Amino acid sequence: MANSIEVILNARSGSRETADSRTVVERVFGSSGRSFGISVASGDEIGRVAQEKAQSNCEVLVAAGGDGTVCGVAESACKFNKTLGVLPLGTFNYFAKNLGIPLELEEACRVILSGASVRASVLDLDGRLVLNNTSIGIHPAALVQRRKLYRRWGRNQLNAYLSVLLTAFQPPPRMRVRLATDEGEVLRETPLVMVCSNAFQMETFGLAGKECLAAGKFALYVARMGGRATICRLGLRTVLRCLRPEIDYEVICTSDVTIETLRRRSFRAAVDGELERLESPLRIRVAPQQLCVLAPQERSNG
């Protein structure tokens, strides 16, 4: 008999934190009477295990980890028409916060047991699912710096914000890009291009663009090019959450964009907080199929 709930738990190198999280999940789900299974995986294994479990007769496919883990599991949930459950165990957990899912693990487990199904719009990046954002330029460079700080000082938001400041003091990347939307094409020289579809993340950083989401589109951000001093100020404003639209960045509302880098074909990108190597051009669009996710009852009623 197939399990009603299949959990894919991101293993942090066999850490005690993973063991503690598993204990909580087993206790809450075990007392519910629902059948469940827990698979511990890391890295590329997450997507493989998620796809395997999604092909079973389970009702709910649960991602236990950060946004990168949730993205990997959500891909299979969407492909095989499963309901996604989220146990937010990452540093920022933007997807969970956007849906009002509690960050306390036991409460998040109870949402999976008694929550309501909601439909969440997601993005399609060259045929693959993206939950929150994709960026090229200075943001991926900050993630490289963040990894170094995490290895040395541990995973926390302070190190994440410190990585932004440290990256801002380095010579900024100068990308020449062609952006093709349904409104036409534009050429820009910029240190950063980012696509975002997460309202909570926009609010957190004080970014314009929520009107794009209200129109069923996403926000395309293009940072203004400048010298090192300008980029340093942008880094500081990012941390202080006081970026200025039309001064520090341009925002374009669209449901479909092709991003072509004119100097380099291959580049680093940040996809839902995970570093990847991608190739130009990139096509990002609102996915035709929405994701079915378990959220708090009050979220579905609101």
VEXMI-797130 format. One record per residue: x, y, z of N, C-alpha, C in turn; residue in three letters. Coordinates in steps of 0.05 Angstrom, whole numbers, plus 5000, padded with zeros to 4 digits. Example, Ala and Ser with C-alpha at 12.3 -4.5 7.8 and 13.67 -1.06 7.14 Angstrom:
# VEXMI-797130
526448865156524649105156526449345156ALA
525749555142527349795143525850015157SER
***
This chain:
# VEXMI-797130
501749765000500050005000501850255000MET
501150444982502750684980502250875004ALA
504251025011504051225032502251455023ASN
500751565041499051795035500852045031SER
502952065047504752295047507652195043ILE
509052305023511852245019513452495024GLU
515352485043516952715050519852675039VAL
520852885026523652885017525053095035ILE
526752995052528153165072530953215063LEU
531653465060534453535052536353475074ASN
538353315068540353245088542653445087ALA
543253555110545553745111547953585122ARG
549053415105551353255111550953085137SER
548552985140548052815164548052965190GLY
547453215189547553385213545453305233SER
545953395258544053345280541453485274ARG
541553715261539153865254537253695237GLU
538353545218536753375201535353155217THR
536853035235535752825253533552935270ALA
533953175281531853305298529353365282ASP
529753455257527453515240525853265234SER
527353055228525952795222524352695246ARG
525452735270524052645294521352795297THR
521353055292518953215295516853125274VAL
517753085249515953005228514752735234VAL
516352545243515352275250513352285272GLU
513852455292511952475315509252595306ARG
509352815291506852945284505252775264VAL
506552685243505152525223504352245235PHE
506052135252505351875264502851885281GLY
502452115295500052135312497552195297SER
497852255270495452335254493952095243SER
495251865242494051625231494451605201GLY
495551815188496151805159498651645154ARG
498651495133501051345126503051535113SER
505551515119507651695108510251555106PHE
512051665089514751575086516551815085GLY
519051775095521051995095523451895080ILE
524352055060526751995045528752225050SER
531152155058533152365063535052375038VAL
535352605027536952635002538352905003ALA
540352934985541753184983542653234954SER
543153484947544153544921542253454898GLY
543553334878542053244854540153004861ASP
540652874884538952654892536052744897GLU
535752994905533153084913531153064890ILE
531953164867530153154844529552864836GLY
531652694837531252414829529252274848ARG
529752304874527952174894525152284892VAL
524952554888522252674886520752554862ALA
522052524840520752414817519852124822GLN
521551974835520851694841518451684859GLU
518351844880516051844899513551954886LYS
513852144868511552264855510152064837ALA
511551864828510351664811508951444827GLN
509051464853507551274870504651374872SER
503051244888500251324892499851514915ASN
501951654923501751844946499852074938CYS
498652194959496952424954498552684956GLU
500452694975501952944980504952884978VAL
506353054963509253034961510353274976LEU
511953224997512853435016515853495012VAL
516453745010519253845009519953955036ALA
522053835048522953935074525754045070ALA
525954305069528554435064528154725056GLY
530054845043529855125035528555145008GLY
528655384996527355434971528455264948ASP
531055214948532155034928531054754929GLY
530754654953529554384957526654384948THR
525154584956522354604949522054614919VAL
523754764906523654784876524054514864CYS
526054364873526654094862524353904866GLY
522953914888520753734893518253834879VAL
517854094878515554204864515454124835ALA
517754104822517954034794516453764789GLU
517053574807515853304804512853314812SER
512253474833509453494841507753604818ALA
508753804804507253924782507053734759CYS
509253594753509353414730507353174733LYS
507153074758505452844762502852904777PHE
502153164777499553254788499153174817ASN
501253214833501053174862500753434877LYS
499553424900499453654918502053684932THR
503153924933505753984946505354074975LEU
506853954993506954055020509754165025GLY
509954375042512454505047513154515077VAL
515454415084516554445111519054625108LEU
518754875115520955075110523255045130PRO
525554945120527854905136530355055126LEU
529855245108532055395096532755645111GLY
534355815098535256075110533056285106THR
531956305082530056525077527156425073PHE
526756195060524056065058522056255045ASN
522756385023521056585011518456465001TYR
518556224990516156104979514156045001PHE
515055935023513355875046512156125058ALA
513756325061512856585073510756715055LYS
511056695029509156815011506456685014ASN
506356425022503856285025502856285054LEU
504356415072503456425100503956165115GLY
505655985104506255735118508055785142ILE
507455685165509055735190511855645187PRO
513755785199516555705198517155505221LEU
515455495241515855295262515055015251GLU
516854825254516554575239514054425247LEU
513354405272510954255280508454385269GLU
508354645269506054785257505854745227GLU
508154745214508154695185507154415179ALA
507954225195506953945192503953935194CYS
502854085212499954085216498454215193ARG
499754405179498554515155498254305133VAL
500254125132500153905112497853715119ILE
497253685145495153495153492353625151LEU
492153885156489454005157489254255141SER
491254325124491054565109489254545084GLY
489154755069487454765045489254775020ALA
488354664999489854674974489354954960SER
491555074952491455334938493055294912VAL
492455474893493855464867495955694867ARG
498455624862500555814861501755834833ALA
502056084823503356124797506356074800SER
507455954781510355904780511455984753VAL
514055984751515356064726516455814711LEU
516755844685517955644668520555764657ASP
522855634664525455714654526455504634LEU
526055554609526955364588525955084594ASP
523455064602522154804606522354684634GLY
523554834653523754744681522354944699ARG
521654844722520055014741521855184758LEU
520955434762522255624781520055734799VAL
520555744825518555834844518556134848LEU
520956254854521156524863522556714844ASN
525056644836526656834821528956694807ASN
529956834787532356764772533957014767THR
536557004770538157244765540857174753SER
541957374739544757344728546157604735ILE
548857584738550457824744551457824772GLY
551058034786552258074812550957894834ILE
548457824831547157654851548457374853HIS
548957234830550356984832553157014844PRO
554457244839557057284851556857304881ALA
554657424891554257444920553757164931ALA
552456984916551956714926554556564929LEU
556456614911559056484914560356574940VAL
560256834945561356944970559756834994GLN
557156804991555556695013556356415020ARG
556956245001557755975006560255965023ARG
562156145017564656155032564056225061LYS
562356425065561656505092560156285107LEU
558356145093556855925106558755705115TYR
560655635098562555425106564155505130ARG
564855755133566555845155564955915180ARG
562556045176561156145200558356035204TRP
557455865185554855745188552755885171GLY
550455745167548255855151546456035168ARG
546356285161544556475175544256725157ASN
542156875163541557115147543757325149GLN
545057345172547157545175549357505155LEU
550257255152552257195132551257235104ASN
548757185099547557235073547757525065ALA
546957705084547057985078549958095077TYR
551757975093554558055092555757985065LEU
554857765053555857695027555157895006SER
552858025009552058234990553858474992VAL
554558555017556358785020559158725010LEU
560158485016562858415007562958404977LEU
560858304964560858294935560658574923THR
559258754936558959024926561559174925ALA
563559094941566159224941568059124920PHE
567158914905568758804884568058944857GLN
569858934837569159054811566558934800PRO
564659094793562058994785562158864757PRO
560558654752560358544725559058744707PRO
559858744682558558924662557458744640ARG
554858694641553558524622552058694601MET
552358614576550758734555548658534547ARG
546058604551543958404547541858514528VAL
540558324514538258394498535858264511ARG
533858424517531458324531529058344512LEU
527958114505525658104486523158024500ALA
521158204501518658154514516458194493THR
513858154502511658194483511358494476ASP
512858664490512758954484514959034464GLU
516758844458518958914440521658834452GLY
523858944440526558884449527959134459GLU
529559094480531259314490534059204495VAL
536059384492538859314498539559464524LEU
540959324542541759454567544559364574ARG
546059544586548559474600548059484630GLU
548559274644547659254672549359054687THR
549459084714550858894731548958664740PRO
546258694735544358504746541758504730LEU
540858264722538158224712536858014730VAL
534458074739533057884757530157874750MET
529057634749526157584746525157494773VAL
522857614782521757544808518757514806CYS
517657314819514757274819513657234848SER
515257314868514557264896513957534909ASN
511457574917510557824929511957874956ALA
512357664972513557704998516457804994PHE
517957694975520657784970520758074961GLN
518858154945518658434937518258614960MET
516358534978515858695002518258705020GLU
519658485023521958475041524058675033THR
524558695007526658874998525659134988PHE
523059184992521859444984521959484954GLY
521659274938521859294909519159354897LEU
519159524876516759564861516259314845ALA
513759284835513259054817510858884825GLY
509558934848507358774856504958804837LYS
504859034823502859074803503158874780GLU
505558784775506058584754504658324762CYS
504958244787503657994796500658014795LEU
499558244802496658284802495558254774ALA
497258314754496458284726496958014714ALA
497857824731498457554722501157534708GLY
502957724713505557724701507657704723LYS
510257744716512357754736513958014731PHE
515658074750517358314749520058244738ALA
520958394718523658374707525258614716LEU
527258574732528858794743531558814728TYR
532259064722534859114708536259334724VAL
538459264737539859464754541359664736ALA
541459914746542960124732545960064733ARG
547260114711550160074710551560304723MET
553860254736555360464748558160364756GLY
559760534767562360464776562260324803GLY
564660274814564760124839563360274862ARG
563560534863562260694884559260664882ALA
558160674858555260644854554360374862THR
555860164855555059894862555259854892ILE
557159974905557359954934554860074947CYS
554060304937551560424947549160254942ARG
549060124919546859944913546859704933LEU
549259604939549459384958548459464985GLY
549159704994548259805020545259845020LEU
544159964998541260004997539759744997ARG
540959534985539659274984539459165013THR
541559185028541559085055539659245072VAL
539659515068537859685083535059695073LEU
534559555050531959535038530759805030ARG
532359965017531460225009532260284980CYS
532160084963532760124934530660304922LEU
531460464902529760664890528960584862ARG
526460534856525660464829526160694810PRO
526960624785527560814764530160974769GLU
531260954792533861074798535960854800ILE
535460664818537360444822536760214803ASP
534260184794533559964777531060034761TYR
530859894739528559914721526859654725GLU
524259684725522459454727520659434703VAL
520459204692518759144668516758924675ILE
514258974671512258764675511858604650CYS
512158344652511858174628511057894637THR
509957734618509357454624511257264609SER
513057384593514857224576517257394568ASP
519657304574522057454567524257264557VAL
525657354537528057214528530457394535THR
532357284550534657434559537057324544ILE
538357504528540657424513543057584522GLU
545257454531547657594538549357614513THR
550357854507551657904482554757874483LEU
555857834507558757804509559557524516ARG
557957394533558557114541556156944537ARG
556656704526554456514521553856364547ARG
555856294562555556134587556056314611SER
554456284632554756464655553556324680PHE
554256434703553056344728550356474732ARG
548556324743545856434748544956334776ALA
543256484788542056404814539156334808ALA
538356094814535655994809534455904835VAL
532556064846531456014872533555974893ASP
535656144892537756134913539955934908GLY
539855784886541855584880543555664856GLU
546155634858547955704836547855494814LEU
547655584790547655404767549255534744GLU
549955364725551255464701549255444678ARG
548555664666546555674645547855794619LEU
546355764597547355874572545256054560GLU
546256254546544556454532543556334505SER
541156404498539156574511537456404531PRO
536256554551534456434570531556524563LEU
529756344564526956424561525456364587ARG
524356574599522856544624520056644619ILE
518056484627515256554623513556464646ARG
511256574649509356464669508556184659VAL
508855994677508255714670505255684664ALA
504555524644501755484637500255334659PRO
501655164675500355014696501155114723GLN
499055164740499655264767500255024785GLN
501555084807502354884827500254864848LEU
499454624856497554584877499154544903CYS
498654724923500254724947498454734972VAL
499254604993497754615018498654865034LEU
496655025041497155275056495255285080ALA
495655465099493855485122490955545112PRO
489055455127486255495120485555785116GLN
486655955134485956245132487056365106GLU
489256245095490356345070488356295047ARG
487156055047485255985025482756145027SER
482056225052479556385056479956675050ASN
482556765051483057045048483357145019GLY
***
